[in-house]
């Protein structure tokens, strides 16, 4: 069975200087810079699919990541990711085609941190994510098996970065 890579990115720092509803809250100036820095990291990966929340700050995080060098032809935007619990996100991952080797999931806390700590085998790096998964936090998990069999404790957390621009 081929190795899979799941990259999880929390949206960049959002702005609270807005009257917009939470779903429409944009990234802040710092968030714009951090999204580009995340893109510089993501440029080192061949992304087969991006799964992203409909939230404005998530969309702007992806746009900034693209400015930083990230690329992907298959970007899927889903409202489910905005409202999801970790189990619902795992169901989305289970539905990925086996031709997908590297998937990027961009969303929100606390769901993403909980998903990472659930999927990852215990490690000092997983402990760091459990302590805090901040805005623009980026985690890279690897897994050997089919997407549909990805489950708690089966992935290895290879990398945890906090991109700052």
ROSE-4610 file (N, C-alpha, C; in Angstrom, 1 decimal, always signed):
// ROSE-4610
residu = [X/X/X/X/X/X/X/X/X/X/X/X/X/X/X/X/X/X/X/X/X/X/X/X/X/X/X/X/X/X/X/X/X/X/X/X/X/X/X/X/X/X/X/X/X/X/X/X/X/X/X/X/X/X/X/X/X/X/X/X/X/X/X/X/X/X/X/X/X/X/X/X/X/X/X/X/X/X/X/X/X/X/X/X/X/X/X/X/X/X/X/X/X/X/X/X/X/X/X/X/X/X/X/X/X/X/X/X/X/X/X/X/X/X/X/X/X/X/X/X/X/X/X/X/X/X/X/X/X/X/X/X/X/X/X/X/X/X/X/X/X/X/X/X/X/X/X/X/X/X/X/X/X/X/X/X/X/X/X/X/X/X/X/X/X/X/X/X/X/X/X/X/X/X/X/X/X/X/X/X/X/X/X/X/X/X/X/X/X/X/X/X/X/X/X/X/X/X/X/X/X/X/X/X/X/X/X/X/X/X/X/X/X/X/X/X/X/X/X/X/X/X/X/X/X/X/X/X/X/X/X/X/X/X/X/X/X/X/X/X/X/X/X/X/X/X/X/X/X/X/X/X/X/X/X/X/X/X/X/X/X/X/X/X/X/X/X/X/X/X/X/X/X/X/X/X/X/X/X/X/X/X/X/X/X/X/X/X/X/X/X/X/X/X/X/X/X/X/X/X/X/X/X/X/X/X/X/X/X/X/X/X/X/X/X/X/X/X/X/X/X/X/X/X/X/X/X/X/X/X/X/X/X/X/X/X/X/X/X/X/X/X/X/X/X/X/X/X/X/X/X/X/X/X/X/X/X/X/X/X/X/X/X/X/X/X/X/X/X/X/X/X/X/X/X/X/X/X/X/X/X/X/X/X/X/X/X/X/X/X/X/X/X/X/X/X/X/X/X/X/X/X/X/X/X/X/X/X/X/X/X/X/X/X/X/X/X/X/X/X/X/X/X/X/X/X/X/X/X/X/X/X/X/X/X/X/X/X/X/X/X/X/X/X/X/X/X/X/X/X/X/X/X/X/X/X/X/X/X/X/X/X/X/X/X/X/X/X/X/X/X/X/X/X/X/X/X/X/X/X/X/X/X/X/X/X/X/X/X/X/X/X/X/X/X]
num = [1/1/1/2/2/2/3/3/3/4/4/4/5/5/5/6/6/6/7/7/7/8/8/8/9/9/9/10/10/10/11/11/11/12/12/12/13/13/13/14/14/14/15/15/15/16/16/16/17/17/17/18/18/18/19/19/19/20/20/20/21/21/21/22/22/22/23/23/23/24/24/24/25/25/25/26/26/26/27/27/27/28/28/28/29/29/29/30/30/30/31/31/31/32/32/32/33/33/33/34/34/34/35/35/35/36/36/36/37/37/37/38/38/38/39/39/39/40/40/40/41/41/41/42/42/42/43/43/43/44/44/44/45/45/45/46/46/46/47/47/47/48/48/48/49/49/49/50/50/50/51/51/51/52/52/52/53/53/53/54/54/54/55/55/55/56/56/56/57/57/57/58/58/58/59/59/59/60/60/60/61/61/61/62/62/62/63/63/63/64/64/64/65/65/65/66/66/66/67/67/67/68/68/68/69/69/69/70/70/70/71/71/71/72/72/72/73/73/73/74/74/74/75/75/75/76/76/76/77/77/77/78/78/78/79/79/79/80/80/80/81/81/81/82/82/82/83/83/83/84/84/84/85/85/85/86/86/86/87/87/87/88/88/88/89/89/89/90/90/90/91/91/91/92/92/92/93/93/93/94/94/94/95/95/95/96/96/96/97/97/97/98/98/98/99/99/99/100/100/100/101/101/101/102/102/102/103/103/103/104/104/104/105/105/105/106/106/106/107/107/107/108/108/108/109/109/109/110/110/110/111/111/111/112/112/112/113/113/113/114/114/114/115/115/115/116/116/116/117/117/117/118/118/118/119/119/119/120/120/120/121/121/121/122/122/122/123/123/123/124/124/124/125/125/125/126/126/126/127/127/127/128/128/128/129/129/129/130/130/130/131/131/131/132/132/132/133/133/133/134/134/134/135/135/135/136/136/136/137/137/137/138/138/138/139/139/139/140/140/140/141/141/141/142/142/142/143/143/143/144/144/144/145/145/145/146/146/146/147/147/147/148/148/148/149/149/149/150/150/150/151/151/151/152/152/152/153/153/153/154/154/154/155/155/155/156/156/156/157/157/157/158/158/158/159/159/159/160/160/160/161/161/161/162/162/162/163/163/163/164/164/164/165/165/165]
x = [+0.9/+0.0/+0.9/+0.6/+1.4/+1.2/+2.3/+2.3/+1.5/+0.8/-0.1/+0.5/+0.3/+0.7/-0.5/-0.8/-1.9/-1.2/-1.4/-0.9/-2.1/-2.0/-3.1/-2.6/-3.4/-3.0/-4.2/-3.9/-4.9/-4.9/-6.0/-6.0/-5.1/-4.6/-3.7/-4.5/-3.8/-4.4/-5.5/-6.6/-7.8/-7.9/-8.6/-8.8/-10.1/-10.0/-11.2/-11.7/-11.0/-11.4/-12.4/-13.6/-14.6/-15.9/-16.9/-18.3/-18.9/-18.1/-18.5/-18.8/-19.7/-20.0/-18.8/-18.7/-17.5/-17.1/-18.0/-17.7/-17.0/-17.2/-16.7/-15.5/-15.1/-13.9/-12.7/-12.0/-10.8/-9.5/-8.4/-7.1/-6.6/-5.8/-5.2/-3.9/-3.3/-2.0/-1.0/-0.9/+0.1/-0.3/-1.6/-2.1/-1.8/-1.8/-1.4/+0.0/+0.9/+2.3/+2.6/+1.9/+2.0/+1.5/+0.5/-0.1/+1.0/+1.7/+2.7/+3.9/+4.2/+5.3/+4.8/+3.6/+3.1/+3.2/+2.9/+3.0/+4.4/+5.4/+6.8/+7.1/+6.6/+6.7/+6.0/+4.7/+3.9/+4.5/+5.2/+5.8/+6.7/+7.2/+8.0/+7.3/+5.9/+5.1/+4.3/+4.1/+3.2/+1.8/+1.0/-0.4/-1.3/-2.0/-3.0/-4.3/-4.7/-6.0/-5.9/-6.6/-6.8/-8.2/-8.5/-9.8/-9.9/-10.7/-10.7/-12.1/-12.2/-13.4/-13.9/-15.1/-15.7/-15.4/-14.9/-14.6/-13.6/-13.9/-13.1/-11.6/-11.4/-10.0/-9.3/-10.0/-9.4/-9.1/-10.0/-9.8/-8.6/-8.5/-7.4/-6.1/-6.1/-4.9/-4.4/-5.3/-4.9/-4.3/-5.0/-4.5/-3.1/-2.9/-1.5/-0.5/-1.0/-0.1/+0.3/-0.6/-0.3/+0.7/+0.5/+1.5/+2.9/+2.9/+4.2/+4.8/+4.0/+4.6/+3.8/+2.8/+2.0/+1.2/+1.0/+0.2/-0.7/-1.9/-2.7/-3.8/-4.0/-5.1/-6.5/-6.5/-7.8/-8.1/-8.7/-9.1/-10.6/-10.9/-12.3/-12.7/-13.7/-14.2/-15.5/-15.5/-16.7/-17.1/-18.4/-18.9/-18.8/-18.8/-18.7/-17.5/-16.4/-15.1/-15.2/-16.0/-16.2/-16.9/-17.8/-18.6/-18.2/-17.2/-16.9/-16.3/-16.6/-15.9/-14.8/-13.8/-12.7/-13.3/-14.3/-14.8/-15.4/-16.0/-16.5/-15.4/-14.3/-13.2/-12.6/-12.5/-11.9/-12.8/-14.1/-15.0/-14.7/-14.4/-14.0/-12.7/-11.8/-10.5/-10.7/-11.6/-11.9/-12.4/-13.1/-13.7/-12.7/-11.4/-10.5/-10.1/-9.9/-9.5/-8.1/-7.9/-6.5/-5.4/-5.8/-4.8/-4.2/-4.9/-4.4/-3.4/-2.2/-1.1/-0.8/-1.1/-0.8/-2.1/-2.7/-3.8/-3.5/-4.0/-3.9/-5.3/-5.5/-6.7/-6.5/-7.3/-7.2/-8.5/-8.4/-9.6/-9.4/-10.1/-10.2/-9.9/-9.6/-9.5/-10.8/-11.0/-10.1/-10.1/-10.9/-11.1/-9.8/-9.0/-7.8/-6.8/-6.6/-5.6/-6.1/-7.4/-8.0/-7.8/-8.0/-7.8/-6.3/-5.4/-4.0/-3.6/-4.0/-3.6/-4.3/-5.4/-6.1/-5.4/-5.1/-4.5/-3.0/-2.3/-0.9/-0.6/+0.5/+1.0/+1.6/+1.6/+2.2/+3.6/+4.0/+5.4/+5.5/+6.8/+7.0/+6.4/+6.4/+5.9/+4.4/+3.7/+2.3/+1.9/+2.7/+2.5/+2.5/+3.4/+3.5/+2.2/+1.7/+0.4/-0.7/-0.7/-1.8/-1.7/-0.5/-0.4/-0.9/-0.6/-1.1/-0.9/-2.0/-2.0/-2.4/-1.5/-1.8/-2.2/-2.6/-3.0/-1.8/-2.0/-1.1/-0.2/-0.6/+0.1/+0.0/+1.1/+1.1/+1.7/+0.9/+1.3/+1.4/+2.4/+2.5/+2.5/+1.5/+1.4/+1.6/+2.2/+2.3/+1.6/+1.2/+0.4/+0.6/+0.8/+0.9/-0.3/-1.1/-2.4/-3.4/-4.6/-5.6/-6.3/-6.7/-7.4/-8.5/-9.3/-10.5/-10.1/-8.9/-8.5/-7.7/-7.5/-6.8/-7.7/-7.0/-7.8/-6.9/-7.4/-6.7/-5.4/-4.3/-3.0/-2.3/-2.8/-2.2/-1.2/-1.2/-0.3/+0.9/+2.0/+3.1/+3.2/+3.3/+3.5/+4.9/+5.2/+6.6/+7.1/+6.2/+6.6/+5.5/+5.9/+5.0/+5.7/+5.2/+5.7/+4.7/+5.3/+4.4/+5.0/+4.5/+5.1/+4.8/+5.8/+5.6/+6.3/+5.6/+6.2/+6.6]
y = [-1.2/+0.0/+1.2/+2.2/+3.4/+4.3/+5.0/+6.0/+7.2/+7.7/+8.9/+10.0/+11.2/+12.4/+13.3/+13.6/+14.5/+15.7/+16.9/+18.1/+18.9/+19.3/+20.0/+21.4/+22.4/+23.8/+24.6/+25.2/+26.1/+27.4/+28.0/+29.3/+30.3/+31.3/+32.3/+33.2/+34.0/+35.0/+35.8/+35.8/+36.6/+37.9/+38.8/+40.1/+40.2/+40.9/+41.1/+42.6/+43.3/+44.7/+44.7/+44.0/+43.8/+43.6/+44.0/+43.8/+42.6/+41.9/+40.7/+39.5/+38.7/+37.4/+36.6/+35.6/+34.8/+34.2/+33.6/+33.0/+33.9/+35.2/+36.2/+37.0/+36.6/+37.3/+37.1/+38.2/+38.1/+37.8/+37.5/+37.4/+38.9/+39.0/+40.2/+40.4/+41.6/+41.8/+40.8/+40.5/+39.4/+38.1/+37.8/+36.6/+36.5/+37.6/+37.6/+37.2/+37.7/+37.4/+35.9/+35.4/+34.1/+33.1/+33.4/+32.5/+32.3/+33.4/+33.3/+32.4/+32.6/+31.8/+30.3/+30.0/+28.6/+28.1/+29.0/+28.6/+28.2/+28.9/+28.6/+27.2/+26.7/+25.4/+24.4/+24.7/+23.9/+23.7/+24.7/+24.6/+23.3/+22.8/+21.6/+20.3/+20.4/+19.2/+19.2/+18.0/+17.9/+17.6/+18.6/+18.5/+18.0/+16.9/+16.3/+16.9/+17.2/+17.8/+18.8/+19.8/+20.7/+20.7/+20.4/+20.5/+21.7/+22.6/+23.9/+24.3/+24.9/+25.5/+26.7/+26.9/+28.1/+29.4/+29.4/+30.7/+31.6/+32.8/+33.8/+33.7/+33.6/+33.5/+32.3/+31.2/+30.0/+30.2/+30.8/+31.1/+32.0/+33.0/+34.0/+33.3/+32.4/+31.6/+30.9/+30.2/+29.4/+30.4/+31.5/+32.5/+33.0/+33.2/+33.6/+32.5/+31.3/+30.1/+30.0/+30.2/+30.2/+31.3/+32.4/+33.5/+33.1/+32.2/+31.7/+30.6/+30.0/+28.9/+27.6/+27.5/+26.3/+26.2/+25.0/+24.8/+23.5/+23.6/+22.4/+22.7/+21.8/+21.9/+21.5/+20.8/+20.3/+20.8/+22.0/+22.7/+22.5/+21.9/+21.6/+22.4/+23.3/+24.1/+23.5/+23.3/+22.7/+23.4/+23.7/+24.3/+23.3/+22.0/+21.0/+21.2/+21.6/+21.8/+22.9/+23.9/+25.0/+24.6/+23.7/+23.2/+21.9/+21.2/+19.8/+19.5/+18.4/+17.8/+16.9/+16.4/+15.6/+14.3/+13.7/+12.5/+12.8/+13.9/+14.3/+14.6/+15.2/+15.4/+14.1/+13.2/+11.9/+11.2/+11.3/+10.7/+11.3/+12.6/+13.3/+12.7/+12.4/+11.9/+10.4/+9.7/+8.3/+8.2/+9.3/+9.3/+9.7/+10.0/+10.4/+9.2/+9.5/+8.5/+8.0/+6.8/+6.2/+6.8/+7.5/+8.1/+9.4/+9.9/+11.0/+10.5/+11.0/+10.7/+11.7/+13.0/+14.1/+15.0/+15.1/+16.0/+17.1/+18.3/+19.4/+19.7/+19.8/+20.2/+21.5/+22.5/+23.8/+24.1/+24.4/+24.7/+25.4/+24.9/+25.7/+24.9/+25.6/+25.0/+25.1/+24.2/+23.2/+21.9/+21.8/+20.6/+20.0/+20.9/+20.4/+19.9/+20.6/+20.1/+18.7/+18.6/+17.3/+16.2/+16.5/+15.5/+15.1/+16.0/+15.7/+14.8/+15.2/+14.4/+13.0/+12.9/+11.6/+10.7/+11.2/+10.4/+10.0/+10.9/+10.7/+9.7/+8.9/+8.0/+9.0/+8.5/+9.4/+9.7/+11.0/+11.5/+12.8/+13.3/+14.6/+15.7/+15.5/+16.4/+16.5/+15.4/+15.3/+16.0/+15.9/+16.6/+18.1/+18.6/+20.0/+20.5/+19.7/+20.1/+20.1/+19.1/+19.0/+20.3/+20.8/+21.9/+23.2/+23.3/+24.5/+24.3/+24.5/+24.5/+25.9/+26.8/+28.2/+28.5/+29.7/+30.2/+29.9/+29.5/+29.1/+27.9/+27.2/+26.0/+25.0/+24.3/+23.3/+22.0/+21.0/+19.6/+18.7/+17.9/+16.9/+15.5/+14.7/+13.4/+12.4/+11.3/+10.3/+9.0/+8.2/+7.0/+6.0/+4.8/+3.8/+2.9/+3.1/+2.4/+3.2/+2.7/+3.3/+4.4/+5.4/+6.6/+6.0/+5.1/+4.6/+3.9/+3.5/+2.8/+3.7/+5.0/+5.9/+6.1/+5.9/+6.0/+6.4/+6.5/+7.0/+6.2/+7.0/+6.4/+5.7/+5.8/+5.1/+6.0/+7.3/+8.1/+8.6/+9.0/+9.5/+11.0/+11.8/+13.2/+13.5/+13.8/+14.0/+15.5/+16.4/+17.8/+18.7/+19.7/+20.6/+22.0/+22.9/+24.2/+25.3/+26.4/+27.6/+28.7/+28.7/+29.7/+31.1/+32.0/+33.4/+34.2/+35.2/+36.0/+37.3]
z = [+0.0/+0.0/+0.0/-0.8/-1.0/+0.3/+0.5/+1.6/+1.3/+2.3/+2.1/+3.0/+2.6/+3.4/+3.6/+4.8/+5.2/+5.8/+5.2/+5.7/+6.2/+7.5/+8.1/+8.4/+7.9/+8.1/+8.7/+9.9/+10.5/+9.7/+9.5/+8.8/+9.5/+8.8/+9.3/+10.2/+11.0/+12.0/+11.3/+12.0/+11.4/+12.1/+11.4/+11.9/+12.8/+13.9/+14.7/+14.4/+13.5/+13.2/+12.1/+12.3/+11.3/+11.9/+11.2/+11.7/+11.0/+10.2/+9.4/+10.4/+10.0/+10.7/+10.7/+11.6/+11.8/+10.5/+9.7/+8.5/+7.5/+7.6/+6.6/+7.2/+8.4/+9.0/+8.1/+7.7/+6.9/+7.8/+7.1/+7.8/+8.1/+9.1/+9.5/+8.6/+8.8/+8.0/+8.4/+9.7/+10.1/+9.4/+9.4/+8.8/+7.3/+6.6/+5.2/+5.0/+5.9/+5.8/+6.2/+7.3/+7.7/+6.7/+5.9/+4.9/+3.8/+3.4/+2.4/+2.9/+4.2/+4.8/+4.8/+5.1/+5.0/+3.6/+2.6/+1.2/+0.8/+1.4/+1.1/+1.6/+2.7/+3.2/+2.2/+1.9/+1.1/-0.3/-0.8/-2.1/-2.3/-1.1/-1.2/-1.3/-1.4/-1.5/-2.8/-3.3/-4.5/-3.9/-3.9/-3.4/-4.4/-4.2/-5.1/-4.9/-3.7/-3.4/-2.2/-2.2/-1.1/-0.7/+0.6/+1.2/+2.1/+1.8/+2.5/+3.0/+4.1/+4.6/+3.8/+3.8/+3.1/+3.7/+5.0/+5.7/+4.9/+4.9/+4.2/+4.6/+5.9/+6.4/+5.9/+5.7/+5.1/+3.6/+2.9/+1.5/+1.3/+2.1/+2.1/+2.5/+3.4/+3.8/+2.6/+1.9/+0.7/-0.4/-0.6/-1.6/-1.2/+0.0/+0.5/+0.3/+0.6/+0.4/-1.1/-2.0/-3.4/-3.7/-3.2/-3.4/-2.9/-1.9/-1.3/-2.1/-3.0/-3.9/-3.9/-3.0/-3.0/-4.3/-4.8/-6.0/-5.8/-6.4/-6.5/-7.5/-8.4/-9.4/-8.9/-7.8/-7.3/-5.9/-5.9/-4.6/-4.4/-3.3/-3.0/-1.7/-1.9/-0.8/-0.2/+1.1/+1.7/+3.0/+3.1/+4.3/+5.5/+5.2/+6.2/+7.1/+6.4/+7.1/+8.2/+7.9/+8.8/+10.1/+10.0/+11.1/+11.7/+11.1/+11.4/+12.7/+13.2/+14.3/+13.7/+14.5/+13.9/+13.2/+13.7/+13.1/+11.7/+11.6/+10.3/+9.3/+9.7/+8.8/+8.4/+9.4/+9.1/+8.0/+8.1/+7.1/+5.7/+5.6/+4.4/+3.8/+4.7/+4.3/+3.8/+4.5/+4.1/+2.7/+2.2/+0.9/-0.2/+0.1/-0.9/-1.8/-3.0/-4.0/-3.7/-3.9/-3.6/-4.5/-5.6/-6.4/-5.7/-4.7/-3.9/-3.0/-3.1/-2.2/-1.2/-1.5/-0.6/-0.6/+0.6/+0.8/+1.8/+1.5/+2.4/+2.9/+4.2/+4.8/+5.5/+5.2/+5.8/+6.5/+7.8/+8.6/+9.9/+10.9/+12.2/+13.4/+14.5/+15.8/+16.5/+17.4/+18.0/+17.2/+16.1/+15.4/+14.8/+14.2/+13.5/+14.5/+15.7/+16.7/+17.2/+17.4/+17.9/+16.9/+15.6/+14.6/+14.5/+14.6/+14.5/+15.7/+16.9/+18.1/+18.1/+17.5/+17.4/+16.4/+15.2/+14.2/+14.5/+15.1/+15.3/+16.4/+16.2/+17.2/+18.3/+19.6/+20.6/+20.3/+20.5/+20.3/+20.9/+21.1/+21.6/+20.7/+19.4/+18.5/+18.6/+18.8/+19.0/+20.3/+21.3/+22.5/+22.3/+21.4/+21.1/+20.5/+19.5/+18.9/+19.9/+20.8/+21.8/+22.7/+23.0/+23.9/+23.2/+21.9/+21.2/+19.7/+18.9/+17.5/+17.0/+16.9/+16.7/+15.2/+15.0/+13.7/+12.8/+11.5/+10.5/+10.9/+12.0/+12.4/+11.2/+11.0/+9.9/+10.4/+10.2/+10.6/+9.4/+9.4/+8.3/+8.9/+8.5/+9.0/+7.8/+8.1/+7.1/+7.5/+6.6/+6.9/+5.7/+6.1/+5.1/+5.1/+4.0/+3.9/+3.1/+3.0/+2.2/+3.1/+2.4/+3.1/+4.0/+3.4/+4.1/+5.4/+5.6/+6.9/+7.8/+7.5/+8.4/+9.6/+10.8/+12.0/+13.2/+14.3/+15.5/+15.7/+15.9/+16.3/+15.1/+13.9/+12.8/+12.0/+12.2/+11.4/+12.2/+11.5/+12.2/+11.9/+13.0/+12.8/+12.5/+11.3/+10.8/+11.0/+11.0/+11.0/+11.6/+12.4/+13.0/+12.9/+12.1/+11.9/+12.3/+12.7/+12.9/+12.0/+10.7/+9.8/+10.2/+10.2/+10.5/+9.4/+8.9/+7.8/+8.1]
